[in-house]
């Protein structure tokens, strides 16, 4: 079976490309001209140059493919061009899925995000049937991915056999950018993390996320979404795991969220608006940290058989990779 994969050069996409090859798929990867392909260099995959905003390039890439994994997205808490993020995440998602529908693909998996899943007010973990409140859609990344998921389900209702997966926070090798969470780990390794805020996330081994995509293709119910996650951890617990792995002392000072917000607003003004450079303290990220983003992956475990590999090992693989790649 031949799979078209978008976002193959990224963190989740490159791990998915490897897993697809391990499971015997042929893989054609849609890559933007000039993009960094280090994550997939040397893999036995076919590259098709194109852009989610260029429909003819998507139609060309889809020829001869039976299934689609749409992983690509503009993932950042700060961008100089907000319009381009919506064009890629929302309209690009609609375009690639419409192309898959017209090409008669037998199945498609869309990679959304757990940020499109709501959180109960009583502090229990979020589950797939919950919708986020508008006030929880902090920042343009979250808003664009929420709209993109709605666009994906619209195409599904037109006839595309689509399954949605909602990864939580993947950990492991291949985080080239790095992602906002990866940057926290890199800052810790470089001893630039003197304090922490009282928040938390759900984490999962990125290799389990890759396997979860293929399980969703094979076992997922059309029109359903599945949280690909594992364990809920506070930020303090994350630093304690990293201390155990590296010997670097975890920060012991907890700063109030109000102070973190003041620092983020100042950084966004100076770095983002005046210098047009990514802020070191993304305002959207700090706003998100005001309450823990804890989720349950019980549905994906029960219906898909999502693996739940030990997270300590995932953090260890991530740390090793960051060191090997010169990030720390």
PADOMI-206978 format. One record per residue (C-alpha): residue number from 1; residue in one letter; x, y, z. Coordinates in Angstrom, 2 decimals. Layout:
! residues N
seq:NUM; type:a; c1:X; c2:Y; c3:Z
...
END
This chain:
! residues 328
seq:1; type:x; c1:0.00; c2:0.00; c3:0.00
seq:2; type:x; c1:1.27; c2:3.44; c3:-0.92
seq:3; type:x; c1:0.83; c2:6.25; c3:1.59
seq:4; type:x; c1:1.07; c2:9.98; c3:0.98
seq:5; type:x; c1:2.60; c2:11.64; c3:4.03
seq:6; type:x; c1:2.67; c2:15.38; c3:4.67
seq:7; type:x; c1:4.97; c2:16.82; c3:7.32
seq:8; type:x; c1:7.44; c2:13.95; c3:6.91
seq:9; type:x; c1:10.45; c2:16.12; c3:7.75
seq:10; type:x; c1:8.98; c2:17.16; c3:11.10
seq:11; type:x; c1:9.02; c2:15.62; c3:14.55
seq:12; type:x; c1:5.96; c2:13.35; c3:14.39
seq:13; type:x; c1:6.11; c2:12.97; c3:10.60
seq:14; type:x; c1:9.67; c2:11.64; c3:10.47
seq:15; type:x; c1:8.93; c2:9.08; c3:13.18
seq:16; type:x; c1:5.78; c2:8.09; c3:11.29
seq:17; type:x; c1:7.75; c2:7.74; c3:8.04
seq:18; type:x; c1:10.11; c2:5.26; c3:9.72
seq:19; type:x; c1:7.25; c2:3.29; c3:11.24
seq:20; type:x; c1:5.41; c2:3.12; c3:7.91
seq:21; type:x; c1:8.54; c2:1.70; c3:6.26
seq:22; type:x; c1:8.96; c2:-0.81; c3:9.09
seq:23; type:x; c1:5.41; c2:-1.99; c3:8.53
seq:24; type:x; c1:5.86; c2:-2.44; c3:4.79
seq:25; type:x; c1:4.21; c2:0.68; c3:3.38
seq:26; type:x; c1:5.50; c2:2.53; c3:0.34
seq:27; type:x; c1:5.85; c2:6.19; c3:1.29
seq:28; type:x; c1:5.63; c2:9.34; c3:-0.80
seq:29; type:x; c1:6.39; c2:12.47; c3:1.21
seq:30; type:x; c1:5.13; c2:15.93; c3:0.30
seq:31; type:x; c1:7.99; c2:18.35; c3:1.06
seq:32; type:x; c1:8.22; c2:22.08; c3:0.58
seq:33; type:x; c1:11.01; c2:23.28; c3:-1.73
seq:34; type:x; c1:14.07; c2:24.09; c3:0.34
seq:35; type:x; c1:12.78; c2:22.56; c3:3.57
seq:36; type:x; c1:15.14; c2:20.89; c3:6.05
seq:37; type:x; c1:15.01; c2:17.16; c3:5.24
seq:38; type:x; c1:17.68; c2:15.94; c3:7.69
seq:39; type:x; c1:15.08; c2:13.91; c3:9.59
seq:40; type:x; c1:14.31; c2:11.77; c3:6.54
seq:41; type:x; c1:17.60; c2:11.80; c3:4.62
seq:42; type:x; c1:18.61; c2:8.28; c3:3.70
seq:43; type:x; c1:15.13; c2:6.80; c3:4.09
seq:44; type:x; c1:13.67; c2:4.80; c3:1.22
seq:45; type:x; c1:10.84; c2:7.22; c3:0.51
seq:46; type:x; c1:9.80; c2:9.14; c3:-2.58
seq:47; type:x; c1:9.86; c2:12.92; c3:-2.29
seq:48; type:x; c1:7.26; c2:15.06; c3:-4.04
seq:49; type:x; c1:7.85; c2:18.80; c3:-3.91
seq:50; type:x; c1:4.83; c2:20.91; c3:-3.14
seq:51; type:x; c1:3.02; c2:23.16; c3:-0.70
seq:52; type:x; c1:-0.30; c2:22.86; c3:1.10
seq:53; type:x; c1:-1.22; c2:26.23; c3:-0.39
seq:54; type:x; c1:-0.59; c2:24.99; c3:-3.96
seq:55; type:x; c1:-3.47; c2:22.69; c3:-5.03
seq:56; type:x; c1:-1.86; c2:21.41; c3:-8.27
seq:57; type:x; c1:1.21; c2:20.19; c3:-6.34
seq:58; type:x; c1:-1.10; c2:18.30; c3:-3.96
seq:59; type:x; c1:-2.94; c2:16.66; c3:-6.84
seq:60; type:x; c1:0.34; c2:15.54; c3:-8.36
seq:61; type:x; c1:1.57; c2:14.13; c3:-5.03
seq:62; type:x; c1:-1.68; c2:12.18; c3:-4.52
seq:63; type:x; c1:-1.49; c2:10.26; c3:-7.79
seq:64; type:x; c1:-1.14; c2:6.53; c3:-7.18
seq:65; type:x; c1:-1.51; c2:6.75; c3:-3.37
seq:66; type:x; c1:-4.18; c2:4.74; c3:-1.58
seq:67; type:x; c1:-4.06; c2:6.37; c3:1.86
seq:68; type:x; c1:-3.14; c2:9.76; c3:3.33
seq:69; type:x; c1:-1.49; c2:10.79; c3:6.58
seq:70; type:x; c1:-1.82; c2:14.56; c3:6.88
seq:71; type:x; c1:0.62; c2:15.53; c3:9.63
seq:72; type:x; c1:2.00; c2:18.86; c3:8.35
seq:73; type:x; c1:1.17; c2:22.06; c3:10.22
seq:74; type:x; c1:2.67; c2:25.39; c3:11.13
seq:75; type:x; c1:3.37; c2:24.68; c3:14.82
seq:76; type:x; c1:4.58; c2:27.73; c3:16.69
seq:77; type:x; c1:3.34; c2:29.92; c3:19.53
seq:78; type:x; c1:4.60; c2:33.01; c3:17.67
seq:79; type:x; c1:4.72; c2:33.74; c3:13.93
seq:80; type:x; c1:5.54; c2:36.96; c3:12.06
seq:81; type:x; c1:2.77; c2:36.25; c3:9.52
seq:82; type:x; c1:-0.46; c2:35.10; c3:11.17
seq:83; type:x; c1:-2.31; c2:34.94; c3:7.84
seq:84; type:x; c1:0.17; c2:32.38; c3:6.49
seq:85; type:x; c1:-0.43; c2:30.13; c3:9.53
seq:86; type:x; c1:-4.19; c2:30.03; c3:8.86
seq:87; type:x; c1:-3.60; c2:29.44; c3:5.15
seq:88; type:x; c1:-1.39; c2:26.45; c3:5.92
seq:89; type:x; c1:-3.23; c2:24.95; c3:8.87
seq:90; type:x; c1:-6.84; c2:25.56; c3:7.86
seq:91; type:x; c1:-7.04; c2:26.02; c3:4.09
seq:92; type:x; c1:-4.11; c2:23.69; c3:3.47
seq:93; type:x; c1:-5.84; c2:20.96; c3:5.49
seq:94; type:x; c1:-9.05; c2:21.44; c3:3.56
seq:95; type:x; c1:-7.18; c2:21.32; c3:0.25
seq:96; type:x; c1:-5.17; c2:18.14; c3:0.87
seq:97; type:x; c1:-8.23; c2:16.29; c3:2.18
seq:98; type:x; c1:-10.37; c2:17.39; c3:-0.77
seq:99; type:x; c1:-7.62; c2:16.13; c3:-3.06
seq:100; type:x; c1:-7.62; c2:12.79; c3:-1.20
seq:101; type:x; c1:-11.41; c2:12.58; c3:-1.59
seq:102; type:x; c1:-11.29; c2:13.26; c3:-5.33
seq:103; type:x; c1:-8.42; c2:10.82; c3:-5.75
seq:104; type:x; c1:-10.60; c2:8.10; c3:-4.22
seq:105; type:x; c1:-8.25; c2:7.28; c3:-1.37
seq:106; type:x; c1:-9.53; c2:4.45; c3:0.80
seq:107; type:x; c1:-8.56; c2:6.06; c3:4.11
seq:108; type:x; c1:-7.10; c2:9.24; c3:5.59
seq:109; type:x; c1:-5.70; c2:10.12; c3:9.02
seq:110; type:x; c1:-5.58; c2:13.76; c3:10.04
seq:111; type:x; c1:-3.17; c2:14.84; c3:12.78
seq:112; type:x; c1:-4.96; c2:17.41; c3:14.89
seq:113; type:x; c1:-3.83; c2:18.33; c3:18.40
seq:114; type:x; c1:-5.07; c2:17.73; c3:21.92
seq:115; type:x; c1:-5.56; c2:21.51; c3:22.14
seq:116; type:x; c1:-8.84; c2:21.05; c3:20.24
seq:117; type:x; c1:-10.19; c2:18.85; c3:23.07
seq:118; type:x; c1:-12.00; c2:20.46; c3:25.98
seq:119; type:x; c1:-11.07; c2:20.20; c3:29.65
seq:120; type:x; c1:-13.64; c2:19.58; c3:32.41
seq:121; type:x; c1:-14.07; c2:22.38; c3:34.93
seq:122; type:x; c1:-13.62; c2:19.99; c3:37.85
seq:123; type:x; c1:-10.01; c2:19.19; c3:36.92
seq:124; type:x; c1:-10.61; c2:15.69; c3:35.53
seq:125; type:x; c1:-8.63; c2:14.73; c3:32.38
seq:126; type:x; c1:-10.13; c2:15.79; c3:29.05
seq:127; type:x; c1:-11.70; c2:13.23; c3:26.74
seq:128; type:x; c1:-12.59; c2:13.15; c3:23.05
seq:129; type:x; c1:-16.26; c2:14.15; c3:23.37
seq:130; type:x; c1:-15.43; c2:17.49; c3:25.03
seq:131; type:x; c1:-15.25; c2:20.70; c3:23.01
seq:132; type:x; c1:-12.99; c2:23.53; c3:24.17
seq:133; type:x; c1:-14.43; c2:26.82; c3:25.31
seq:134; type:x; c1:-13.51; c2:29.83; c3:23.18
seq:135; type:x; c1:-11.46; c2:31.30; c3:26.05
seq:136; type:x; c1:-9.31; c2:28.13; c3:26.04
seq:137; type:x; c1:-8.29; c2:28.61; c3:22.39
seq:138; type:x; c1:-5.29; c2:30.73; c3:23.34
seq:139; type:x; c1:-3.08; c2:31.94; c3:20.51
seq:140; type:x; c1:-3.31; c2:31.55; c3:16.75
seq:141; type:x; c1:-1.86; c2:28.03; c3:16.68
seq:142; type:x; c1:-4.68; c2:26.65; c3:18.82
seq:143; type:x; c1:-7.33; c2:28.64; c3:16.96
seq:144; type:x; c1:-6.05; c2:27.60; c3:13.55
seq:145; type:x; c1:-5.86; c2:23.92; c3:14.50
seq:146; type:x; c1:-9.39; c2:24.04; c3:15.94
seq:147; type:x; c1:-10.68; c2:25.47; c3:12.65
seq:148; type:x; c1:-8.57; c2:22.95; c3:10.71
seq:149; type:x; c1:-10.13; c2:20.02; c3:12.57
seq:150; type:x; c1:-13.60; c2:21.36; c3:11.78
seq:151; type:x; c1:-12.61; c2:21.68; c3:8.10
seq:152; type:x; c1:-11.29; c2:18.10; c3:8.12
seq:153; type:x; c1:-14.57; c2:16.75; c3:9.51
seq:154; type:x; c1:-16.50; c2:18.73; c3:6.88
seq:155; type:x; c1:-14.57; c2:16.90; c3:4.16
seq:156; type:x; c1:-15.18; c2:13.61; c3:6.00
seq:157; type:x; c1:-18.93; c2:14.25; c3:5.83
seq:158; type:x; c1:-18.58; c2:14.72; c3:2.07
seq:159; type:x; c1:-17.40; c2:11.11; c3:1.81
seq:160; type:x; c1:-13.72; c2:10.88; c3:2.76
seq:161; type:x; c1:-13.09; c2:7.94; c3:5.16
seq:162; type:x; c1:-11.24; c2:10.09; c3:7.69
seq:163; type:x; c1:-10.04; c2:9.43; c3:11.23
seq:164; type:x; c1:-8.71; c2:12.24; c3:13.46
seq:165; type:x; c1:-5.88; c2:11.74; c3:15.93
seq:166; type:x; c1:-5.09; c2:14.25; c3:18.68
seq:167; type:x; c1:-1.52; c2:13.79; c3:19.95
seq:168; type:x; c1:-0.73; c2:15.21; c3:23.38
seq:169; type:x; c1:2.94; c2:16.12; c3:23.97
seq:170; type:x; c1:5.33; c2:13.81; c3:22.11
seq:171; type:x; c1:8.80; c2:13.16; c3:23.52
seq:172; type:x; c1:11.73; c2:11.52; c3:21.75
seq:173; type:x; c1:14.23; c2:11.92; c3:18.89
seq:174; type:x; c1:13.74; c2:14.05; c3:15.79
seq:175; type:x; c1:12.52; c2:17.35; c3:17.26
seq:176; type:x; c1:14.53; c2:19.54; c3:14.91
seq:177; type:x; c1:12.88; c2:22.95; c3:15.41
seq:178; type:x; c1:12.58; c2:22.20; c3:18.42
seq:179; type:x; c1:8.91; c2:22.32; c3:19.38
seq:180; type:x; c1:7.90; c2:24.58; c3:22.31
seq:181; type:x; c1:8.06; c2:21.61; c3:24.71
seq:182; type:x; c1:11.36; c2:20.47; c3:23.21
seq:183; type:x; c1:12.72; c2:23.97; c3:23.78
seq:184; type:x; c1:11.93; c2:23.61; c3:27.50
seq:185; type:x; c1:14.04; c2:20.43; c3:27.59
seq:186; type:x; c1:16.86; c2:22.08; c3:25.63
seq:187; type:x; c1:16.84; c2:25.09; c3:27.95
seq:188; type:x; c1:17.02; c2:22.72; c3:30.92
seq:189; type:x; c1:19.99; c2:20.88; c3:29.40
seq:190; type:x; c1:21.73; c2:24.22; c3:28.82
seq:191; type:x; c1:20.99; c2:25.27; c3:32.43
seq:192; type:x; c1:18.71; c2:28.10; c3:31.32
seq:193; type:x; c1:15.71; c2:26.99; c3:33.35
seq:194; type:x; c1:16.09; c2:28.58; c3:36.82
seq:195; type:x; c1:12.39; c2:28.33; c3:37.76
seq:196; type:x; c1:9.10; c2:26.75; c3:36.76
seq:197; type:x; c1:5.39; c2:27.50; c3:36.76
seq:198; type:x; c1:2.76; c2:25.30; c3:38.36
seq:199; type:x; c1:1.32; c2:23.56; c3:35.29
seq:200; type:x; c1:1.29; c2:20.19; c3:33.61
seq:201; type:x; c1:0.81; c2:18.28; c3:30.36
seq:202; type:x; c1:0.09; c2:14.81; c3:29.07
seq:203; type:x; c1:3.17; c2:13.19; c3:27.52
seq:204; type:x; c1:3.73; c2:10.26; c3:25.17
seq:205; type:x; c1:6.70; c2:8.62; c3:23.42
seq:206; type:x; c1:6.78; c2:10.02; c3:19.85
seq:207; type:x; c1:7.31; c2:6.49; c3:18.52
seq:208; type:x; c1:4.01; c2:5.47; c3:20.14
seq:209; type:x; c1:2.38; c2:8.45; c3:18.42
seq:210; type:x; c1:3.67; c2:7.14; c3:15.08
seq:211; type:x; c1:2.27; c2:3.68; c3:15.79
seq:212; type:x; c1:-0.99; c2:5.29; c3:16.89
seq:213; type:x; c1:-1.40; c2:6.88; c3:13.46
seq:214; type:x; c1:-1.17; c2:3.52; c3:11.72
seq:215; type:x; c1:-3.49; c2:1.92; c3:14.27
seq:216; type:x; c1:-5.99; c2:4.72; c3:13.57
seq:217; type:x; c1:-5.73; c2:3.96; c3:9.85
seq:218; type:x; c1:-6.39; c2:0.27; c3:10.46
seq:219; type:x; c1:-8.82; c2:0.28; c3:13.41
seq:220; type:x; c1:-10.15; c2:3.81; c3:13.88
seq:221; type:x; c1:-13.82; c2:4.60; c3:13.32
seq:222; type:x; c1:-14.50; c2:7.05; c3:10.51
seq:223; type:x; c1:-15.42; c2:10.49; c3:11.82
seq:224; type:x; c1:-14.08; c2:9.76; c3:15.31
seq:225; type:x; c1:-11.13; c2:11.36; c3:17.05
seq:226; type:x; c1:-8.58; c2:9.65; c3:19.29
seq:227; type:x; c1:-6.31; c2:11.22; c3:21.89
seq:228; type:x; c1:-2.80; c2:9.81; c3:21.45
seq:229; type:x; c1:-1.38; c2:10.26; c3:24.93
seq:230; type:x; c1:0.02; c2:8.42; c3:27.89
seq:231; type:x; c1:0.85; c2:10.00; c3:31.26
seq:232; type:x; c1:-0.08; c2:13.29; c3:32.91
seq:233; type:x; c1:2.93; c2:15.01; c3:34.48
seq:234; type:x; c1:3.41; c2:18.35; c3:36.18
seq:235; type:x; c1:6.26; c2:20.50; c3:34.89
seq:236; type:x; c1:8.01; c2:19.94; c3:38.23
seq:237; type:x; c1:7.79; c2:16.16; c3:37.70
seq:238; type:x; c1:9.25; c2:16.56; c3:34.20
seq:239; type:x; c1:12.27; c2:18.40; c3:35.58
seq:240; type:x; c1:12.71; c2:15.71; c3:38.23
seq:241; type:x; c1:12.81; c2:13.06; c3:35.51
seq:242; type:x; c1:15.36; c2:15.11; c3:33.58
seq:243; type:x; c1:17.45; c2:15.56; c3:36.73
seq:244; type:x; c1:17.50; c2:11.78; c3:37.20
seq:245; type:x; c1:18.60; c2:11.25; c3:33.59
seq:246; type:x; c1:21.22; c2:14.02; c3:33.35
seq:247; type:x; c1:22.37; c2:14.85; c3:36.88
seq:248; type:x; c1:21.49; c2:18.50; c3:36.22
seq:249; type:x; c1:19.63; c2:19.90; c3:39.21
seq:250; type:x; c1:15.92; c2:20.54; c3:38.66
seq:251; type:x; c1:14.75; c2:24.10; c3:39.38
seq:252; type:x; c1:13.26; c2:24.43; c3:42.84
seq:253; type:x; c1:11.83; c2:27.94; c3:42.53
seq:254; type:x; c1:8.21; c2:28.18; c3:41.45
seq:255; type:x; c1:7.26; c2:31.53; c3:39.97
seq:256; type:x; c1:3.68; c2:32.88; c3:40.09
seq:257; type:x; c1:1.85; c2:32.76; c3:36.79
seq:258; type:x; c1:1.27; c2:36.52; c3:37.03
seq:259; type:x; c1:5.00; c2:37.19; c3:37.03
seq:260; type:x; c1:5.49; c2:34.81; c3:34.09
seq:261; type:x; c1:2.77; c2:36.66; c3:32.16
seq:262; type:x; c1:4.44; c2:40.04; c3:32.78
seq:263; type:x; c1:7.75; c2:38.64; c3:31.50
seq:264; type:x; c1:6.04; c2:37.12; c3:28.46
seq:265; type:x; c1:4.22; c2:40.35; c3:27.55
seq:266; type:x; c1:7.51; c2:42.28; c3:27.80
seq:267; type:x; c1:9.39; c2:39.68; c3:25.72
seq:268; type:x; c1:6.66; c2:39.62; c3:23.07
seq:269; type:x; c1:6.78; c2:43.42; c3:22.80
seq:270; type:x; c1:10.57; c2:43.70; c3:22.55
seq:271; type:x; c1:11.42; c2:40.52; c3:20.61
seq:272; type:x; c1:8.22; c2:39.90; c3:18.67
seq:273; type:x; c1:6.90; c2:43.32; c3:17.73
seq:274; type:x; c1:10.04; c2:45.47; c3:17.75
seq:275; type:x; c1:12.74; c2:43.03; c3:16.63
seq:276; type:x; c1:10.44; c2:40.66; c3:14.68
seq:277; type:x; c1:12.13; c2:37.66; c3:16.26
seq:278; type:x; c1:10.56; c2:34.72; c3:18.12
seq:279; type:x; c1:10.23; c2:35.58; c3:21.84
seq:280; type:x; c1:12.14; c2:33.40; c3:24.29
seq:281; type:x; c1:9.01; c2:33.40; c3:26.48
seq:282; type:x; c1:6.01; c2:32.83; c3:24.15
seq:283; type:x; c1:2.98; c2:34.65; c3:25.50
seq:284; type:x; c1:0.55; c2:32.01; c3:24.18
seq:285; type:x; c1:2.54; c2:29.29; c3:25.92
seq:286; type:x; c1:2.43; c2:31.08; c3:29.26
seq:287; type:x; c1:-1.31; c2:31.74; c3:28.92
seq:288; type:x; c1:-1.86; c2:28.03; c3:28.22
seq:289; type:x; c1:0.04; c2:27.11; c3:31.37
seq:290; type:x; c1:-2.52; c2:28.82; c3:33.60
seq:291; type:x; c1:-4.18; c2:25.44; c3:34.07
seq:292; type:x; c1:-2.79; c2:21.92; c3:33.57
seq:293; type:x; c1:-3.66; c2:20.30; c3:30.24
seq:294; type:x; c1:-4.32; c2:16.76; c3:31.46
seq:295; type:x; c1:-6.02; c2:14.24; c3:29.17
seq:296; type:x; c1:-7.08; c2:10.60; c3:29.05
seq:297; type:x; c1:-6.01; c2:8.28; c3:26.21
seq:298; type:x; c1:-8.31; c2:5.47; c3:27.40
seq:299; type:x; c1:-10.33; c2:5.46; c3:24.17
seq:300; type:x; c1:-7.25; c2:5.08; c3:21.95
seq:301; type:x; c1:-5.84; c2:2.37; c3:24.21
seq:302; type:x; c1:-9.12; c2:0.42; c3:24.22
seq:303; type:x; c1:-10.16; c2:0.83; c3:20.57
seq:304; type:x; c1:-6.82; c2:1.11; c3:18.78
seq:305; type:x; c1:-4.42; c2:-0.69; c3:21.11
seq:306; type:x; c1:-2.29; c2:2.46; c3:21.46
seq:307; type:x; c1:1.07; c2:1.52; c3:23.09
seq:308; type:x; c1:1.95; c2:3.07; c3:26.45
seq:309; type:x; c1:5.75; c2:2.88; c3:26.51
seq:310; type:x; c1:7.56; c2:4.08; c3:29.66
seq:311; type:x; c1:7.99; c2:7.85; c3:29.57
seq:312; type:x; c1:11.32; c2:7.90; c3:31.40
seq:313; type:x; c1:12.81; c2:6.01; c3:28.45
seq:314; type:x; c1:11.25; c2:8.49; c3:26.00
seq:315; type:x; c1:12.81; c2:11.43; c3:27.86
seq:316; type:x; c1:16.13; c2:9.60; c3:27.88
seq:317; type:x; c1:15.99; c2:9.10; c3:24.10
seq:318; type:x; c1:15.12; c2:12.76; c3:23.64
seq:319; type:x; c1:17.99; c2:13.94; c3:25.85
seq:320; type:x; c1:20.47; c2:11.70; c3:24.03
seq:321; type:x; c1:19.27; c2:12.99; c3:20.65
seq:322; type:x; c1:19.52; c2:16.67; c3:21.68
seq:323; type:x; c1:23.08; c2:16.12; c3:22.85
seq:324; type:x; c1:24.05; c2:14.19; c3:19.72
seq:325; type:x; c1:22.61; c2:16.93; c3:17.48
seq:326; type:x; c1:24.46; c2:19.70; c3:19.33
seq:327; type:x; c1:21.47; c2:21.42; c3:20.94
seq:328; type:x; c1:23.12; c2:21.13; c3:24.33
END
